[in-house]
Each structure stands twice: as C-alpha cells, then as structure tokens.
Amino acid sequence: MSRPLRLGGAALWMALAALALNAACGDDAAPAAPGTNNTPANNANNPGNNVPGNAILEHVSDRTVGLAANSRVDLKIRYIGVDGAPLANQNINWAVLGNGEGSALDASQSTTDGSGVAAVQVLSAAREASFEVEASAANDDAVEPIRFVVNVESKDFASYRVTVNYAGGRRYTNNNIKVSLFEMPDKCENFNPLRPGTAFRSEKRRPDAQGFPMNFTFTNLNNGTRYTAVASAFAAESDTVEVIGSFGCNDSRPAIADGQNPEPIVIELVDILPEVAGTWAITSRFNLGEALPENVQNILNPILDFFGDPEGTLIALLVDFLEEQFGFDVGSIQTVLEGIAEDLLASAFGANETVRNILTGGADISEVIRNFHLEGNIIIPANSIQPNGIINGAQLNYFNFGYRWRLNCDSEQEFQDNPECGDAFIPFGDAGLTPIEAIFNGSININPRFDPSTGRIWFHELAVDDHTISFNYGEIVAYLIEKVALPLLFDSTIDSINALLRRFIVCAELFDSNVFESICDVAIDEVSNVLRAQLTQLNLSSDNFTIGTPPDQPCALYEREADEYGAPEPPNLSHTPKFKEMGRDLDHPDHGNLRCLWNSQLQFSDDPADVSRFTGRWFGEKRFDN
C-alpha cells in the first residue's frame, strides 16, 4: 500500500490555496461577468477577482476532485470573452502541477465547443496522489489560468465530501466557515457548538464569490472509519473572540469501505439565536411636543400660556367667553379683573419664590406635559422565536406613565446633577386610564461590529416592527395638569381647571349684580369644561399611536456580567449570548447615547395632516426567563 503523497514548498501552498477556494458548480453554470481576470494572489481560483477588460476562464466541473485508483474523471472549463459571450474553437492547454505518482491527463490540449466548454480527462494511477491540473488559454497570455485540485486514493483510502448550505439572512461573505470531522461523540445532540471537543480534521475558509453551497473534501480516510461532520459560521472573530452565528451537524456517519467515497454529506447551517425569551422591564421616553399639528398646538398653547402669564391668560379666556356666549361687554371692568387676578395670584403663592419663578417662566410645565415616560414590560415567549430569528407574537405592555419635574427634587442642584431626580411614575389605573397593551413582531439580527478602542462586539440586536397601540394623549395631558402640576404649585384643593379658575376669579367680588355673578359662575364652569374637553378629544379613540425601531437602527443587546463566562468586552471564549439589557440608560463617552430608538407617530384625527412624528428613547432590563 502506497503512502499519501507529501507535497513540499510551493506545491503544498498552491494545493492548500486551491482547496480553500473549492465550490460546487454544475455544467449549466451561468457565464461569469466579463472583464475580470484572476490575479496570482488567489491562485487563479476566484473568477470574481479579475482584471477589467480581459477574457476569463471559469470552472464548470468541481474545483476539487477525488477519485479512486485506476479510474478517470472529466475536468471542464468555460472560456468567456470580453463581451461575456462564450468563445468557441479556442485551444486550451492542460498541465499537471506537482507529482501525480503516475496519474496523468489524456491530452495536453483540447478545443472549446460552441458553449465555450473544453474538457480533459484525468486518468488515475494505482498510487495515492494529490496534485493540481492547470488550464490556460493557448493563444492569449493575458487570460489568467485556473486550477483544479485532484486527489487520488488507493483502494484502502477514500474521502468524506461535505456540502454546507445556508439559507438564512446573515451575511458571511467576509467571515469564515469551518467544517470539522469528529470520531466522538457520534450524535449531533451530544455536541456543544461552542466546545465540541477535538476534531480529527478541520478546514476553515471564507465563502468565495459564488457563496453557498460550499464544498469541503477530506481525503485519505482509512477504510472502516466514520465521522460526525459539523460546520460553524463565524459572525465575528478576533485574536480572543470567536462568535458562532450559525451551526450545523450531520451524524449519518457513512463508513469508508473498499476505498469508495460515500455520498456527499450535507449540512444545513442554522442560526444560533441569543437567549432573549423572557420578560423585560422597559422604560420609554418620548418628546410628544415635536412637530405637533397646528390644531393641537391651538389647544395646548392657551393652557401653556397660563403658566407664562397666568392672570392675563385667565382673564382673556373669561372675557372671550362672556362676550361670545352672552354678548356681555366686559371692557369697562377689564382693568378691575386684571388687578383682582394679580392680587389673587400673589396671595396664592405667598412667599414661595421658587413656585412663582416656575409658574411665570412656564418652561417646566411645558416639559411635564410634553415629555412623557412610559414604564412596562416586553414579553417574548420562547415559542414566538423562529429558527431564522423572526419573532411573532411578542407582547408590549405599558402600565405606568410618568414625568420629570424639579419640584420633586430636594434642591435645584440635585435636579441638575442627578438625571433621575424628579422622575415620577403613575399607574394608568390610578389615573382612571386603561394600560397600554400591544402585540408586535420583530427579529433578532446579527450585526457584528468590532470596536478596537473598547474591544466591544455588538453582535445581536432586536428589531421591533411598527405596531399600533391606543394612547390617549389628551387624557394624560389633562391628568398631569390637573392632578399633578396644579396641586404641586398650589395645594391639594387645586386639582382641576375649574378649581384653578375659581382660585383666581371670585365672581362675588367682581359683580354687585346677582345676574352678572351667575353669568360669571356659569362662564367659569363652561371655560373649564371646554378646555378639558379639547384636551381629552385630542386623539382618535383607538390604535392612534404607532411605534417601532428604525429600520437601520435596531436595539443593541448587552450581555450578562463577566463572572458567567469571562470578560464581557469581549468574551474570552466562544459562548451562547445571554443578554441582560436592551440598550442601556447611559451616555457613553465613546459611543454616545446607548438608549434604543423608537420611530413614533401619533394620529390626532381622521385627517392625515393631524399627525405628529417624533423620536423616542428606550432601554430594558431582563427580569426573568419565561
């Protein structure tokens, strides 16, 4: 029995390079694009790296060929002209590179047919051998040759041929695919993709221009041997990190017998998904004051104006109402009304200069109304995650809404120094409102981005598809004004617009006539009702609020603490990602705001123009697994 051929020096490296670019291609393969000649740097085996303007040769039959001793196989190429058309009646030279150990070609030259295809036959000898066969254009030195790898096996040896398929959505063009043969364990269910043990033989390379399927051939395997074949696709790699994005295994374990190659072993790569199933506590912050429609601004502005000019605004509202509803000319008592309101305003504040400044400035009230916080859960059931990473039927629930206001802090300095000081959350139920509930779809995406400055790899992200929820903007605004802002500014008795107006305008002190006093009382009630009705009817009754992550900015997922599997940035071993955060409530010195983004839209009526588009920020923390 002969021993395997040992190639040395340049021949060995040429053989390895050719093996590293092996891929299946049938007789009916479409011609490659013209004008892209192969370069010596890739051993002329990649038709995608050609110099513009030249004709090319491309493989038709497999680039790596295994055959038994004393047998024969055809090698075929296609000759493509500059215009992309096949070239007929062209001579192709064929040559053996390396030691064929008696194996040879049936001809040194052949001619292309009408489809531009030329062929030569390899006649194997009785001895093992591994060599290359080069095809070159006989009459055009500018055309780069291409090569085949030929492995000849004696009757005591044969090959495992492994085909790797991948139909997922991840891009592995610039990442390695690794195929390994294992003697033990013999069942795929016993394999840990991250630590599968020591392989009998492995090969790793990147997909070529043709992508998948990829073909791997392991030659010179002894009769009677059998192996479990596994394949891994690496989503990110560095000196310290291997992140496996997809994995496949085949435990059919065909035996090598009588030096015959078994049928090719097929491995389907399946994406490895992170552990995201479970319940996540999330906080979302929206600036709902961005780009409000004009009709909404017309409702909000008079209310907000009160906090900049309380006495003037309230008197103006009352005067307009009296004139429009009763035809009552209050011009003669305009100055009296303003003076009384000013006196009452000063009396209401007393010595509380902080409240006086906030009220007359108006900015904080505007922030309370327009900048909303929402607290709730994202629930991702385990059975909602499909093998390709698509999520169907996850839940989004908001049960608290909130705001931030400096009056909730002990001091102005604390408000400035602590971004969470002043936050307050209110259960929807306590406000007499219905909590928000929604079902959404999405996906877990792999997006390897290695940052050498921090060593961080963000390789999984959550995309949330746009979905609609019912969100009563006006009801929440009214609640924050009446039940939050007014009691904080004055006292607990001032908890409605009506009570506010009556604090400033005492009808009995303005009018001697009982008739005018009654009109004044009715006007205060009506102004209060009109203002509140306008607020509570600011939006459609259902499905008026649409949110989702931006298509190009899904939410980055962050892993658990380091003690589970080494340093988290980056992990020091391959591992299954276990995440504890969706985004982070953090402004990073290098990466900026790490909170996730919402694309949001609030529809205020059936009129398509009555819509507000704005952004939101959110982050989440894993509470427990489902």
NORFEN-V241600 format. One record per residue. N is the residue number from 1. OMEGA is omega in degrees with one decimal (none if undefined). BURIAL is # if it has 9 or more other C-alpha atoms within 8 Angstrom, else .. Layout:
BEGIN
n->N omega->OMEGA burial->BURIAL
n->N omega->OMEGA burial->BURIAL
END
This chain:
BEGIN
n->1 omega->-179.0 burial->.
n->2 omega->178.7 burial->.
n->3 omega->177.5 burial->.
n->4 omega->178.6 burial->.
n->5 omega->176.5 burial->.
n->6 omega->176.6 burial->.
n->7 omega->179.9 burial->#
n->8 omega->172.1 burial->.
n->9 omega->-174.1 burial->.
n->10 omega->-178.6 burial->.
n->11 omega->178.5 burial->#
n->12 omega->-177.7 burial->#
n->13 omega->177.1 burial->.
n->14 omega->179.7 burial->#
n->15 omega->179.0 burial->#
n->16 omega->180.0 burial->.
n->17 omega->178.8 burial->#
n->18 omega->176.9 burial->#
n->19 omega->-176.0 burial->#
n->20 omega->-179.4 burial->#
n->21 omega->-179.4 burial->#
n->22 omega->173.8 burial->#
n->23 omega->-177.9 burial->#
n->24 omega->177.2 burial->#
n->25 omega->-174.8 burial->#
n->26 omega->-179.9 burial->.
n->27 omega->-177.5 burial->.
n->28 omega->-178.2 burial->.
n->29 omega->-179.2 burial->.
n->30 omega->178.6 burial->.
n->31 omega->176.6 burial->#
n->32 omega->177.2 burial->.
n->33 omega->-177.3 burial->.
n->34 omega->171.4 burial->#
n->35 omega->-180.0 burial->#
n->36 omega->-175.9 burial->#
n->37 omega->178.3 burial->#
n->38 omega->177.7 burial->#
n->39 omega->179.7 burial->#
n->40 omega->-175.0 burial->.
n->41 omega->179.2 burial->.
n->42 omega->177.3 burial->#
n->43 omega->173.6 burial->#
n->44 omega->-177.2 burial->#
n->45 omega->-177.8 burial->#
n->46 omega->-178.2 burial->#
n->47 omega->177.3 burial->#
n->48 omega->-177.8 burial->.
n->49 omega->-174.7 burial->#
n->50 omega->-179.9 burial->#
n->51 omega->-177.5 burial->#
n->52 omega->172.6 burial->.
n->53 omega->-178.7 burial->.
n->54 omega->169.7 burial->#
n->55 omega->-177.2 burial->#
n->56 omega->167.6 burial->#
n->57 omega->176.6 burial->#
n->58 omega->179.0 burial->#
n->59 omega->169.8 burial->#
n->60 omega->174.6 burial->#
n->61 omega->-177.3 burial->#
n->62 omega->-179.2 burial->#
n->63 omega->175.9 burial->#
n->64 omega->-173.7 burial->#
n->65 omega->172.6 burial->#
n->66 omega->178.5 burial->#
n->67 omega->-178.2 burial->#
n->68 omega->176.6 burial->#
n->69 omega->176.8 burial->#
n->70 omega->176.4 burial->.
n->71 omega->-177.8 burial->#
n->72 omega->179.6 burial->#
n->73 omega->177.5 burial->.
n->74 omega->169.7 burial->#
n->75 omega->-175.9 burial->#
n->76 omega->174.8 burial->#
n->77 omega->172.6 burial->#
n->78 omega->-179.6 burial->#
n->79 omega->-175.9 burial->#
n->80 omega->179.7 burial->#
n->81 omega->-178.6 burial->#
n->82 omega->-178.6 burial->#
n->83 omega->178.6 burial->.
n->84 omega->-179.8 burial->#
n->85 omega->177.4 burial->.
n->86 omega->-178.8 burial->#
n->87 omega->179.3 burial->#
n->88 omega->174.9 burial->#
n->89 omega->176.7 burial->#
n->90 omega->-179.1 burial->#
n->91 omega->177.6 burial->#
n->92 omega->176.3 burial->#
n->93 omega->179.1 burial->#
n->94 omega->-179.6 burial->#
n->95 omega->174.7 burial->#
n->96 omega->175.6 burial->#
n->97 omega->-176.8 burial->#
n->98 omega->-175.0 burial->#
n->99 omega->179.9 burial->#
n->100 omega->179.4 burial->#
n->101 omega->178.2 burial->.
n->102 omega->174.8 burial->.
n->103 omega->-173.9 burial->#
n->104 omega->176.6 burial->#
n->105 omega->178.9 burial->#
n->106 omega->177.7 burial->.
n->107 omega->176.3 burial->.
n->108 omega->179.5 burial->.
n->109 omega->173.7 burial->#
n->110 omega->-173.3 burial->#
n->111 omega->-179.5 burial->#
n->112 omega->176.8 burial->#
n->113 omega->-177.5 burial->#
n->114 omega->177.2 burial->#
n->115 omega->-180.0 burial->#
n->116 omega->-176.1 burial->#
n->117 omega->173.4 burial->#
n->118 omega->-175.7 burial->#
n->119 omega->171.6 burial->#
n->120 omega->-178.9 burial->#
n->121 omega->175.3 burial->#
n->122 omega->176.9 burial->#
n->123 omega->-175.7 burial->#
n->124 omega->176.0 burial->#
n->125 omega->-177.0 burial->#
n->126 omega->-174.8 burial->.
n->127 omega->174.3 burial->#
n->128 omega->177.7 burial->#
n->129 omega->173.2 burial->#
n->130 omega->-174.5 burial->#
n->131 omega->178.0 burial->#
n->132 omega->171.8 burial->#
n->133 omega->-177.3 burial->#
n->134 omega->174.2 burial->#
n->135 omega->-179.2 burial->#
n->136 omega->177.8 burial->#
n->137 omega->-174.6 burial->#
n->138 omega->-171.0 burial->#
n->139 omega->-179.0 burial->.
n->140 omega->-178.7 burial->.
n->141 omega->-179.1 burial->.
n->142 omega->179.8 burial->.
n->143 omega->-178.6 burial->#
n->144 omega->176.4 burial->#
n->145 omega->171.8 burial->#
n->146 omega->-172.6 burial->#
n->147 omega->172.0 burial->#
n->148 omega->172.4 burial->#
n->149 omega->-178.1 burial->#
n->150 omega->177.4 burial->#
n->151 omega->179.5 burial->#
n->152 omega->-176.8 burial->#
n->153 omega->176.2 burial->#
n->154 omega->-177.3 burial->#
n->155 omega->179.5 burial->#
n->156 omega->-177.2 burial->#
n->157 omega->174.6 burial->#
n->158 omega->-173.9 burial->#
n->159 omega->162.2 burial->#
n->160 omega->175.7 burial->#
n->161 omega->-173.3 burial->#
n->162 omega->175.0 burial->#
n->163 omega->-178.9 burial->#
n->164 omega->176.3 burial->#
n->165 omega->174.4 burial->#
n->166 omega->-179.4 burial->#
n->167 omega->-178.6 burial->.
n->168 omega->-175.3 burial->.
n->169 omega->-178.4 burial->.
n->170 omega->-177.3 burial->.
n->171 omega->179.6 burial->.
n->172 omega->-176.4 burial->#
n->173 omega->-176.1 burial->.
n->174 omega->-178.9 burial->.
n->175 omega->-172.6 burial->#
n->176 omega->170.2 burial->#
n->177 omega->-177.3 burial->#
n->178 omega->175.4 burial->#
n->179 omega->-178.1 burial->#
n->180 omega->173.5 burial->#
n->181 omega->-178.4 burial->#
n->182 omega->173.2 burial->#
n->183 omega->178.1 burial->#
n->184 omega->-5.0 burial->.
n->185 omega->-173.5 burial->#
n->186 omega->-178.7 burial->#
n->187 omega->179.9 burial->.
n->188 omega->-177.6 burial->#
n->189 omega->179.5 burial->.
n->190 omega->-177.6 burial->.
n->191 omega->166.1 burial->#
n->192 omega->-176.7 burial->.
n->193 omega->-175.5 burial->.
n->194 omega->179.6 burial->.
n->195 omega->-172.9 burial->.
n->196 omega->-176.8 burial->.
n->197 omega->-176.4 burial->.
n->198 omega->-178.0 burial->.
n->199 omega->172.3 burial->#
n->200 omega->178.1 burial->.
n->201 omega->-178.7 burial->.
n->202 omega->172.3 burial->#
n->203 omega->-178.6 burial->.
n->204 omega->174.5 burial->#
n->205 omega->178.4 burial->#
n->206 omega->173.8 burial->#
n->207 omega->176.9 burial->#
n->208 omega->-174.8 burial->#
n->209 omega->-178.7 burial->.
n->210 omega->175.4 burial->.
n->211 omega->-178.3 burial->.
n->212 omega->0.7 burial->.
n->213 omega->174.9 burial->#
n->214 omega->-178.6 burial->#
n->215 omega->176.4 burial->#
n->216 omega->178.0 burial->#
n->217 omega->177.8 burial->#
n->218 omega->-171.3 burial->#
n->219 omega->171.8 burial->#
n->220 omega->174.8 burial->#
n->221 omega->-175.0 burial->#
n->222 omega->171.3 burial->#
n->223 omega->177.6 burial->#
n->224 omega->-179.5 burial->.
n->225 omega->177.4 burial->.
n->226 omega->-171.4 burial->#
n->227 omega->167.4 burial->#
n->228 omega->-177.8 burial->#
n->229 omega->177.5 burial->#
n->230 omega->179.4 burial->#
n->231 omega->178.2 burial->#
n->232 omega->173.0 burial->#
n->233 omega->-174.3 burial->#
n->234 omega->179.4 burial->#
n->235 omega->179.0 burial->#
n->236 omega->179.9 burial->#
n->237 omega->170.5 burial->#
n->238 omega->178.9 burial->.
n->239 omega->-175.5 burial->.
n->240 omega->-171.5 burial->#
n->241 omega->165.0 burial->#
n->242 omega->178.8 burial->#
n->243 omega->-179.7 burial->#
n->244 omega->-179.9 burial->#
n->245 omega->-178.5 burial->#
n->246 omega->-174.1 burial->#
n->247 omega->175.9 burial->#
n->248 omega->-176.6 burial->#
n->249 omega->175.1 burial->#
n->250 omega->-177.5 burial->#
n->251 omega->175.1 burial->#
n->252 omega->170.8 burial->.
n->253 omega->176.1 burial->#
n->254 omega->-177.9 burial->.
n->255 omega->170.4 burial->#
n->256 omega->-177.8 burial->#
n->257 omega->176.4 burial->#
n->258 omega->176.8 burial->.
n->259 omega->-178.0 burial->#
n->260 omega->176.9 burial->#
n->261 omega->172.9 burial->#
n->262 omega->174.4 burial->#
n->263 omega->180.0 burial->.
n->264 omega->177.6 burial->.
n->265 omega->-176.5 burial->#
n->266 omega->177.0 burial->#
n->267 omega->175.2 burial->#
n->268 omega->177.5 burial->#
n->269 omega->177.6 burial->#
n->270 omega->-178.0 burial->#
n->271 omega->170.9 burial->#
n->272 omega->-175.9 burial->#
n->273 omega->178.1 burial->#
n->274 omega->179.3 burial->#
n->275 omega->-179.2 burial->.
n->276 omega->178.8 burial->.
n->277 omega->-179.7 burial->#
n->278 omega->-179.6 burial->#
n->279 omega->-177.6 burial->#
n->280 omega->173.4 burial->#
n->281 omega->-177.0 burial->#
n->282 omega->173.5 burial->#
n->283 omega->177.9 burial->#
n->284 omega->179.0 burial->#
n->285 omega->-178.1 burial->#
n->286 omega->168.0 burial->#
n->287 omega->-176.0 burial->#
n->288 omega->176.5 burial->#
n->289 omega->-179.3 burial->.
n->290 omega->171.0 burial->.
n->291 omega->176.2 burial->.
n->292 omega->177.4 burial->#
n->293 omega->-175.0 burial->#
n->294 omega->-177.3 burial->.
n->295 omega->177.3 burial->.
n->296 omega->176.5 burial->#
n->297 omega->-179.2 burial->#
n->298 omega->177.8 burial->.
n->299 omega->-175.7 burial->#
n->300 omega->-171.6 burial->#
n->301 omega->178.5 burial->.
n->302 omega->179.4 burial->#
n->303 omega->179.0 burial->.
n->304 omega->178.5 burial->#
n->305 omega->179.2 burial->#
n->306 omega->-176.3 burial->#
n->307 omega->172.0 burial->#
n->308 omega->-179.7 burial->#
n->309 omega->-170.8 burial->#
n->310 omega->-175.1 burial->#
n->311 omega->-179.1 burial->#
n->312 omega->-178.3 burial->#
n->313 omega->-177.7 burial->#
n->314 omega->179.1 burial->#
n->315 omega->179.9 burial->#
n->316 omega->178.2 burial->.
n->317 omega->-178.3 burial->#
n->318 omega->-179.3 burial->#
n->319 omega->-179.8 burial->#
n->320 omega->-177.7 burial->.
n->321 omega->-179.3 burial->#
n->322 omega->-177.8 burial->#
n->323 omega->-176.4 burial->#
n->324 omega->-173.0 burial->.
n->325 omega->-173.9 burial->.
n->326 omega->-175.9 burial->.
n->327 omega->-175.2 burial->.
n->328 omega->178.7 burial->.
n->329 omega->-178.0 burial->.
n->330 omega->-177.9 burial->#
n->331 omega->-176.6 burial->.
n->332 omega->-178.7 burial->.
n->333 omega->-179.7 burial->.
n->334 omega->-177.8 burial->.
n->335 omega->179.1 burial->.
n->336 omega->179.8 burial->.
n->337 omega->-178.1 burial->#
n->338 omega->179.9 burial->#
n->339 omega->179.7 burial->.
n->340 omega->-179.2 burial->#
n->341 omega->179.4 burial->#
n->342 omega->179.1 burial->#
n->343 omega->-179.8 burial->.
n->344 omega->179.2 burial->#
n->345 omega->179.7 burial->#
n->346 omega->-179.9 burial->.
n->347 omega->-177.9 burial->.
n->348 omega->-179.1 burial->.
n->349 omega->-175.8 burial->#
n->350 omega->-176.7 burial->.
n->351 omega->-176.2 burial->.
n->352 omega->-176.5 burial->.
n->353 omega->179.2 burial->.
n->354 omega->179.3 burial->.
n->355 omega->179.5 burial->#
n->356 omega->-179.0 burial->#
n->357 omega->179.7 burial->.
n->358 omega->-176.4 burial->#
n->359 omega->-177.3 burial->#
n->360 omega->175.4 burial->#
n->361 omega->174.2 burial->#
n->362 omega->-172.1 burial->#
n->363 omega->-176.6 burial->.
n->364 omega->178.7 burial->#
n->365 omega->178.1 burial->#
n->366 omega->179.6 burial->#
n->367 omega->179.2 burial->#
n->368 omega->-175.7 burial->#
n->369 omega->-169.6 burial->#
n->370 omega->-179.5 burial->#
n->371 omega->-174.3 burial->#
n->372 omega->167.6 burial->#
n->373 omega->173.3 burial->#
n->374 omega->177.6 burial->#
n->375 omega->178.3 burial->#
n->376 omega->-177.4 burial->#
n->377 omega->160.0 burial->#
n->378 omega->179.7 burial->#
n->379 omega->-180.0 burial->#
n->380 omega->177.8 burial->#
n->381 omega->-179.1 burial->#
n->382 omega->-177.4 burial->.
n->383 omega->177.6 burial->.
n->384 omega->-176.9 burial->#
n->385 omega->-179.6 burial->#
n->386 omega->-179.1 burial->#
n->387 omega->179.1 burial->.
n->388 omega->178.0 burial->.
n->389 omega->178.1 burial->#
n->390 omega->177.9 burial->#
n->391 omega->177.4 burial->#
n->392 omega->172.7 burial->#
n->393 omega->171.2 burial->#
n->394 omega->-175.4 burial->#
n->395 omega->173.2 burial->#
n->396 omega->-179.8 burial->#
n->397 omega->172.0 burial->#
n->398 omega->-179.1 burial->#
n->399 omega->175.1 burial->#
n->400 omega->167.1 burial->#
n->401 omega->-172.9 burial->#
n->402 omega->-177.0 burial->#
n->403 omega->174.5 burial->#
n->404 omega->-179.0 burial->#
n->405 omega->-175.7 burial->#
n->406 omega->-179.7 burial->#
n->407 omega->176.1 burial->.
n->408 omega->178.9 burial->#
n->409 omega->-179.8 burial->#
n->410 omega->-177.6 burial->.
n->411 omega->176.9 burial->.
n->412 omega->-179.5 burial->.
n->413 omega->178.5 burial->.
n->414 omega->178.2 burial->#
n->415 omega->-179.3 burial->#
n->416 omega->-173.5 burial->.
n->417 omega->-174.8 burial->.
n->418 omega->-175.6 burial->.
n->419 omega->178.4 burial->.
n->420 omega->178.6 burial->.
n->421 omega->-178.7 burial->#
n->422 omega->177.3 burial->#
n->423 omega->175.1 burial->#
n->424 omega->-179.2 burial->.
n->425 omega->-176.0 burial->#
n->426 omega->175.1 burial->#
n->427 omega->178.2 burial->#
n->428 omega->-178.9 burial->#
n->429 omega->179.3 burial->#
n->430 omega->179.5 burial->.
n->431 omega->-178.5 burial->.
n->432 omega->-178.3 burial->.
n->433 omega->-179.0 burial->.
n->434 omega->176.1 burial->.
n->435 omega->-178.6 burial->#
n->436 omega->176.9 burial->#
n->437 omega->-178.6 burial->#
n->438 omega->172.1 burial->#
n->439 omega->-179.9 burial->#
n->440 omega->172.8 burial->#
n->441 omega->-179.6 burial->#
n->442 omega->179.8 burial->#
n->443 omega->169.9 burial->#
n->444 omega->-175.8 burial->#
n->445 omega->173.6 burial->#
n->446 omega->-176.3 burial->#
n->447 omega->-173.6 burial->.
n->448 omega->175.9 burial->#
n->449 omega->-178.1 burial->#
n->450 omega->179.9 burial->#
n->451 omega->-176.2 burial->.
n->452 omega->-178.5 burial->.
n->453 omega->-179.5 burial->.
n->454 omega->-175.9 burial->.
n->455 omega->-175.9 burial->#
n->456 omega->168.5 burial->#
n->457 omega->170.9 burial->#
n->458 omega->-173.7 burial->#
n->459 omega->171.6 burial->#
n->460 omega->179.8 burial->#
n->461 omega->179.5 burial->#
n->462 omega->172.6 burial->#
n->463 omega->178.2 burial->#
n->464 omega->178.9 burial->#
n->465 omega->176.1 burial->#
n->466 omega->176.3 burial->#
n->467 omega->-175.7 burial->#
n->468 omega->177.2 burial->#
n->469 omega->176.8 burial->#
n->470 omega->-174.2 burial->#
n->471 omega->-176.2 burial->#
n->472 omega->-177.9 burial->#
n->473 omega->-176.4 burial->#
n->474 omega->178.9 burial->#
n->475 omega->-179.9 burial->#
n->476 omega->177.1 burial->.
n->477 omega->-179.6 burial->#
n->478 omega->-179.7 burial->#
n->479 omega->-178.2 burial->#
n->480 omega->177.9 burial->#
n->481 omega->-170.0 burial->#
n->482 omega->-171.7 burial->#
n->483 omega->-178.3 burial->#
n->484 omega->-172.0 burial->#
n->485 omega->-175.2 burial->#
n->486 omega->176.7 burial->#
n->487 omega->177.9 burial->#
n->488 omega->-177.8 burial->#
n->489 omega->-175.5 burial->.
n->490 omega->176.2 burial->#
n->491 omega->-172.0 burial->.
n->492 omega->179.4 burial->.
n->493 omega->179.6 burial->.
n->494 omega->-175.6 burial->#
n->495 omega->176.1 burial->#
n->496 omega->177.1 burial->#
n->497 omega->178.4 burial->#
n->498 omega->179.7 burial->#
n->499 omega->178.3 burial->#
n->500 omega->-179.1 burial->#
n->501 omega->-179.0 burial->#
n->502 omega->175.1 burial->#
n->503 omega->-176.4 burial->#
n->504 omega->-173.0 burial->#
n->505 omega->177.8 burial->#
n->506 omega->-171.8 burial->.
n->507 omega->-178.2 burial->#
n->508 omega->-179.8 burial->.
n->509 omega->-177.9 burial->.
n->510 omega->-172.4 burial->#
n->511 omega->174.2 burial->#
n->512 omega->-176.9 burial->.
n->513 omega->176.5 burial->.
n->514 omega->179.5 burial->.
n->515 omega->-179.2 burial->.
n->516 omega->177.2 burial->#
n->517 omega->178.8 burial->#
n->518 omega->177.2 burial->#
n->519 omega->179.5 burial->#
n->520 omega->179.8 burial->#
n->521 omega->178.3 burial->#
n->522 omega->-178.6 burial->.
n->523 omega->179.5 burial->#
n->524 omega->179.2 burial->#
n->525 omega->-177.2 burial->#
n->526 omega->177.8 burial->.
n->527 omega->178.9 burial->#
n->528 omega->-178.0 burial->#
n->529 omega->-179.4 burial->#
n->530 omega->-179.0 burial->.
n->531 omega->-178.5 burial->#
n->532 omega->178.8 burial->#
n->533 omega->177.7 burial->.
n->534 omega->179.8 burial->#
n->535 omega->-172.6 burial->#
n->536 omega->178.9 burial->#
n->537 omega->-177.6 burial->#
n->538 omega->-172.8 burial->#
n->539 omega->173.7 burial->#
n->540 omega->-173.2 burial->#
n->541 omega->-176.9 burial->.
n->542 omega->175.1 burial->.
n->543 omega->-176.9 burial->#
n->544 omega->-173.0 burial->#
n->545 omega->-179.3 burial->#
n->546 omega->177.6 burial->#
n->547 omega->176.4 burial->#
n->548 omega->177.0 burial->#
n->549 omega->177.7 burial->#
n->550 omega->-177.6 burial->#
n->551 omega->-177.4 burial->.
n->552 omega->-179.3 burial->.
n->553 omega->174.5 burial->.
n->554 omega->-173.4 burial->#
n->555 omega->178.7 burial->#
n->556 omega->178.4 burial->#
n->557 omega->-177.0 burial->#
n->558 omega->-171.5 burial->#
n->559 omega->179.2 burial->#
n->560 omega->-172.9 burial->#
n->561 omega->-169.8 burial->.
n->562 omega->-171.8 burial->.
n->563 omega->-179.9 burial->.
n->564 omega->-178.4 burial->.
n->565 omega->176.5 burial->#
n->566 omega->-175.7 burial->#
n->567 omega->-176.1 burial->#
n->568 omega->-176.4 burial->#
n->569 omega->-7.8 burial->.
n->570 omega->175.2 burial->#
n->571 omega->-178.8 burial->#
n->572 omega->176.0 burial->#
n->573 omega->169.7 burial->#
n->574 omega->-177.8 burial->#
n->575 omega->170.8 burial->#
n->576 omega->-176.4 burial->.
n->577 omega->173.6 burial->.
n->578 omega->-170.3 burial->#
n->579 omega->176.4 burial->#
n->580 omega->-176.7 burial->#
n->581 omega->166.4 burial->#
n->582 omega->-170.9 burial->#
n->583 omega->177.2 burial->#
n->584 omega->178.4 burial->#
n->585 omega->-168.4 burial->.
n->586 omega->167.5 burial->.
n->587 omega->-174.0 burial->.
n->588 omega->-177.9 burial->.
n->589 omega->-179.5 burial->.
n->590 omega->-171.5 burial->.
n->591 omega->176.6 burial->.
n->592 omega->-176.1 burial->.
n->593 omega->-177.9 burial->.
n->594 omega->175.4 burial->#
n->595 omega->-179.8 burial->#
n->596 omega->-177.1 burial->#
n->597 omega->165.9 burial->#
n->598 omega->160.7 burial->#
n->599 omega->-171.1 burial->#
n->600 omega->177.5 burial->#
n->601 omega->179.7 burial->#
n->602 omega->-178.7 burial->#
n->603 omega->-173.3 burial->#
n->604 omega->178.5 burial->#
n->605 omega->176.7 burial->#
n->606 omega->178.8 burial->.
n->607 omega->-179.0 burial->.
n->608 omega->179.6 burial->.
n->609 omega->-177.5 burial->.
n->610 omega->-176.8 burial->#
n->611 omega->178.0 burial->#
n->612 omega->177.0 burial->#
n->613 omega->-174.6 burial->#
n->614 omega->178.4 burial->#
n->615 omega->174.9 burial->#
n->616 omega->175.8 burial->#
n->617 omega->-179.3 burial->#
n->618 omega->177.3 burial->#
n->619 omega->-177.8 burial->#
n->620 omega->178.4 burial->#
n->621 omega->-178.6 burial->#
n->622 omega->177.4 burial->#
n->623 omega->178.4 burial->.
n->624 omega->177.0 burial->.
n->625 omega->177.9 burial->.
n->626 omega->none burial->.
END
